[in-house]
């Protein structure tokens, strides 16, 4: 099932700690068609994120991620917190400890990455693929994430391979 625009108006029923992002809208498992994904945010950033998620999950690597999410193997649902601060990273449960399942994502910040064709802007899909490597596949090494998750997605999307972090 595709992510739909009306999902932006879905009610939020999660409790939030003081100082955390309080979403204006979220996407539930059933509406997303992918058990285990929660998208926190709204507006154009949410639309961009939903589009990137759809394209990413349509890849072979995305299909593997979807199976992990459906299996319940992760301690928490994959949560993608949208921001407008240029933050694109996976949170740790404790600093330097176990990787968590929460990704901070700013779909408007497309950093330059080293590819086989030179320095090019990352796409929202490749940024999310990279972060899925940490949050879902639990890879700690940036090189492992690039080789095992990000570059296979890049190939399927017709993008040049990333050569280093």
Number of C-alpha atoms within 10 A of each C-alpha: 9 12 18 13 12 9 18 20 12 14 13 14 9 8 7 10 7 7 6 8 13 15 16 14 19 25 25 20 15 12 16 21 14 18 19 22 24 18 24 24 22 20 11 11 17 25 18 17 25 22 16 20 21 17 16 25 18 15 17 14 21 20 13 14 21 19 14 16 19 16 11 12 12 17 8 13 20 20 18 24 23 23 20 12 11 15 16 22 19 23 19 16 12 9 8 8 9 13 19 21 25 25 23 21 25 24 25 17 18 16 14 12 16 16 18 13 11 12 13 15 14 19 18 24 23 25 21 27 28 25 29 26 24 26 27 23 18 16 19 13 11 16 15 14 21 24 17 16 24 25 22 20 26 21 13 14 15 9 17 16 19 23 16 12 11
